């Protein structure tokens, strides 16, 4: 009996040691990740040192705008980029006071895909989107507001994106803002056109941003 207990104890120790070794190797092989919360807070802190003027056109939203080198693509000096990677509608709403306090000339809004990725209920996302538009309208009534549709994807359920865009379109009508629908220009068979896919199924290539530039240029 004692021998059986000893053997069982040895086997259990071997299993535990093997698990720890495998788990340790697995952890070392994982690619480094970005602490999105810390990154977002730091990026927002950076923006506080870059004032917005009343004659500026401001691009607010998530990484689709943050990665968009708007000043170089449009070759205009009055453009301000306030995109933050990983941002969601509630995050944008909370940082909106720093954007509207100077009453910019125009505001372009592109946000929503991270809400979908993070399974935030669409009612909640639209609620905050509504408040984003309302806050801009009430704080700077002369600012022109442009609502961009969420881009099609090869990494996110496009049915959810389409539903979100339909609700954005309705919201834009109710708020009397211009809705810029990007779906037809960027999609093939209901997905993001592969030539505009940078490789992660979500973000744009150079040609993708060139196309976005050509679509938005008439509104600047």
ABEGO torsion letter per residue (X at the ends): XAAAAAAAAAAAAAAAAAAAAAAAAAAAABBBBBBAAAAAAAAAAAAAABBBBAABBBBBEBAAAAABBAAAAAGBAABBBABBBGBBAAAAAAAAAAAAAAGBABBBBBBGAAAAAAGBBAAAAAAAAAAAAAAAAAABAABBBBBBBBBBBAABBAAAAAAAAAAAAAAAAAAGBBBBBAAAAABBGGBBBAAABAGAGABBBAAAAAAAAAAAAAAX
